[in-house]
Amino acid sequence: MAPIAASRQHFDEIPTVVGIFSAFGLVFSVSLFAWICCQRKSSKSNKTPPYKFVHVLKGVDIYPENLNSKKKFGADDKSEAKNKSAMPKNSLHLDLEKKDLNGNFPKTTSKMQSSPNLENVSPKQFSERKKDSVSPDSLKSITSLSSEEKQDKLGTLFFSLEYNFEKKAFVVNIKEARGLPAMDEQSMTSDPYIKMTILPEKKHKVKTRVLRKTLDPAFDETFTFYGIPYSQIQDLTLHFMILSFDRFSRDDVIGEVLIPLAGIELSEGRMLMDREIIKRNVRKSSGRGELLISLCYQSTTNTLTVVVLKARHLPKSDVSGLSDPYVKVNLYHAKKRISKKKTHVKKCTPNAVFNELFVFDIPCEGLDDISIEFLVLDSDRGSRNEVIGRLTLGSSAEGTGGEHWKEICEYPRRQIAKWHMLCDG
């Protein structure tokens, strides 16, 4: 009996030992799996994800170079030269200054051939050094301001110009603006940004990011224009438009700066410059131009046929030259817009011929509560389209707009055309 009891006790101890070893094995496996996951997660976090975007603007590609871990925290000049040399020399595109992964621009110091870092330059030093780099004749022609413009005190724009002969690239750095006026009366501040255009071709258009709630924005953004021969630089003009972003309406124009490059020598290296911001050039045209409209009201089908025929004597959209007009047609019922149409864009002309027909269904009997609005706009791919002129036709409209509307109500099924003067947009 004793041997049998001992064997039974031995068999009872075996499951206990197996359970203990299984528990230790399970704990070890879980610990090993957790350690492997942590190692993989840490290795992934050390890698910088790729960052690249392409934006097409008027046929010009704008993109920053690929960011890597060195570029993110400031690389040396050799690595920067290698990255830029990889781009084709003959292609025409813009090279924006790099952003970090959050979309912000890191503050980096750049070496200049004939001047110290921009970060340590005060406004007084800025104005003194640009006198040494620009000829007196060009300063007189560019910076001559009337007494009225000086009293406005719209602020000062600081920037630099440079030409890279090796890559045939024209480089513009928009450094900052100081002393801007407050465009928001409630917060007494502005949300400024800058649009820059190279004239006279108006082919290259760029703009900076918007900086919120500041009157002294520090942009520090560099734009590089490839494929521009140095011999053509003297024929170009830089046009800076300083604006304040408005989320709910059209952006406010603070002022502008016009820089003719004739007489400016860029062969000796980067040139630091600053210019007073002046009021936007007011159009010298006596009016907004005229628009030829044909209307026909079909009482049987309760439809209104609108034909946008022609526009003439349209003013220049800006200092660069002719506009690219098109017409936007809005139909209103009791002051609520119920339909909208638009014509095609006509390139570079003050006298556009559209000949485009639109048919609107009228939601009520008669035209008493109906009005129609015509907006003549300048097409601009680089920014928000600018309103050249406006025309409203309806029973409450004044002048030719009211007369035209009265005639189509009195003579239904008859196509009646009239010229109308455009008013300010």
C-alpha positions, 0 to 999 in steps of 0.5 A: 500500500505504501508504494501505491500511495507514494506513486499517487502523490508523485503524479499529483505533483506533476500538474503543479510543476507544469502549471508553474513553468507555463505561467513563467513562460507566458510572462516571459513571452508577453514581456518579450512581445512588449519589448519588441513593440517598443523598439519598433515604435521608437525606431519609427519615431526617429524617422522623418516622414517625407514632405513634399507638395506641388502647387501649380500657379499660372503654369509655374511650379512652386515647391520646397525641397524634400525635408530630411532630419538635417534640413529640419534642424539646419543643414550646412551650405554643402548639403543645401547646394547638393539638394538644389543642384538636383533640380533641372537648370532649364526648368522655370519654377519657383523654390519656396523656403522650407517649412517644418512638419507643422507648416511653419517657417523655421528661422534660419540664418543665410550667408550673404556675399556682401552683407551680414545676416539679416537677423541682426540688421536693425531698421536704421542699418537696413536703410543705411546699407541699401544706400551703399548698394543702390545708385543715387539716381535709382533711389530718387526715382523709386523712393520719391513720395508726395507729402500726402503719401508720407502722411498716410504712414502705411509702413515699411517693407524690408526685402533683399534681391540677389541673382545666382549666375550659376543657376540663372536664378533671380532670388527675392527674400521678403523679410518683414514689414513694419508699422502697418495700419490696423485694418480691423477696427475692433481688434486694432490689428491686421492679418497681413500677407504679401502678393508679389508679381514680376512685371510686365509679363505678369507671368510670375505671381507668388504670395506669402503666408498670412500672419495673424494679428500683427502690425509688424509681420516677419515673413522671412520667405525666399522666392527663387525664379529660375530661367531668367537671364541676367540681361532681362533683369533690367527690364523687369519691375517688382510689384508688392501688394500688401493685404490684410486677410478677411475671412468673411469678405474681400481682403483689405488692400493696405498698400503697394510697393513698385520696384523698377529693377533698371539701374539696380546692380545685382552682380556684387551679391545680395542687396538689402532694400527697404521701401515705404508702402504707399497707397494703391494706385487709383485707376485713372479711368473715368468709370468702370466701363460699360456692359451690353445686356439683352433681356427677354421675359417669357410670360408663358413659360415664366423664364428670363433669358439673359444674354451677356453680349459685350463689355467696353472701356474696362479699366486696367486691373492693376499697374501691370496692364490689361485685365482678363475679364469675365461676367458672373450673373446672379439671380435674386428673389426677394434679396435671396440668391437663387441661381448663378451663372458665369461667362468664359474668361477673355484674355487681356482686353478692355473690350470683351465680346462674350455673346453667352446666353443664360435661361433662368426659371422664375419661381413667382408670377411676374418680375416684381420680386426679381432682380439680377446682378452682373459682376465683371471680374478680373480672372487671377489664378494666383489670388482672389478674383478682383471685381472690376464693376457691378450692375444691378437690374430690377424694379427698384434699380435706378437709371438705365437698370430700372428703365431696361427692367420696365421695358421687358416687363411691358413687352414680354417675349421681346429681346431688348438690349441696352448698354449700362454703365458699371459702378464700383464693385 
